[in-house]
Amino acid sequence: MNLTRRVFIRGAAAAAALLALPRALLAWPEKAFEAKSQDDTLNALFGTTETTESSAVVLSAPDIAENGAVVPVSVSSTLENVESISIIVEQNPSPLAASFDLGPNAVADVSTRLKMGKTSNVMAVVKADGKLHTASKEVKVTIGGCGG
């Protein structure tokens, strides 16, 4: 009888987890991740392509990435009321590399590792008070670390 109760409880927990899953998937910006250009990505995420270059957005990435499969990138901002931080790699087949929605008291500082197929501009987009602020940097990707 105890074994049956355990199986039932595990099954009920799994079912509850599956029921919660669709809500999480609905928040995923699918069209933005499927976009094929930087402008299409910006339109899918924010409904506009109008951005302003800002010194309050700090993008940290290597000048040369010897391995395009793991390019470390960090974005931080001193802007108030930051709502989201997104990272776009212009020359990737799917330019949106990462998108972070931040809560009202979150610190605007994110880090991740990106996959880059070739040398490209990397753009950080910070949405704060309904406006888009950016910083960008070219990252050169070498093949096998030979500087090519």
PEWO-V64838 format. One record per residue. NEAR is the number of other C-alpha atoms within 12 Angstrom. D_FIRST is the distance of its C-alpha to the first C-alpha in Angstrom with 2 decimals. Layout:
NEAR:D_FIRST
NEAR:D_FIRST
This chain:
7:0.00
8:3.85
9:5.49
10:5.26
11:6.40
12:8.86
13:10.11
14:10.73
14:12.54
14:14.52
14:15.49
14:16.62
14:18.60
14:20.20
13:21.16
13:22.72
14:24.65
14:25.96
13:27.11
13:29.02
14:30.67
12:33.37
11:34.88
12:35.46
12:37.01
11:39.35
15:40.97
19:41.86
24:45.62
17:45.29
22:48.94
29:50.27
28:48.42
22:49.68
25:53.29
23:55.89
23:58.53
36:58.86
24:60.27
24:57.54
35:54.94
38:56.68
23:56.96
23:53.28
35:52.18
29:54.84
17:56.87
18:60.04
20:61.73
19:63.86
25:63.24
21:65.31
20:65.75
24:64.98
18:65.58
25:62.69
34:60.30
30:60.02
38:58.78
27:58.35
32:58.19
26:59.98
22:63.40
27:62.46
31:58.95
25:59.00
26:55.58
27:55.02
19:51.28
19:50.77
31:53.39
27:52.65
35:53.58
30:53.48
38:54.58
35:55.38
31:57.40
20:59.22
27:59.23
23:57.83
23:54.98
31:53.68
29:51.19
36:50.51
44:51.63
46:51.85
49:53.20
43:55.08
42:56.40
31:59.32
25:59.54
29:55.85
21:54.78
27:52.41
36:54.34
39:51.62
38:50.07
34:48.15
34:47.77
30:46.50
27:46.13
21:46.77
14:45.82
14:48.56
11:48.55
20:47.89
21:50.40
33:52.08
28:51.51
29:49.41
24:49.36
23:48.03
22:48.95
31:50.39
31:51.05
35:54.69
27:56.16
27:59.76
28:62.11
30:61.60
28:62.02
40:58.92
42:58.90
48:56.93
48:56.68
47:55.93
38:55.53
30:56.70
14:57.89
19:57.69
25:60.11
33:59.57
38:60.95
34:61.10
32:62.00
32:62.36
28:63.14
26:63.86
32:61.64
28:63.09
32:60.64
23:61.93
18:60.83
13:59.80
14:61.36
12:64.90
14:66.23
14:66.81
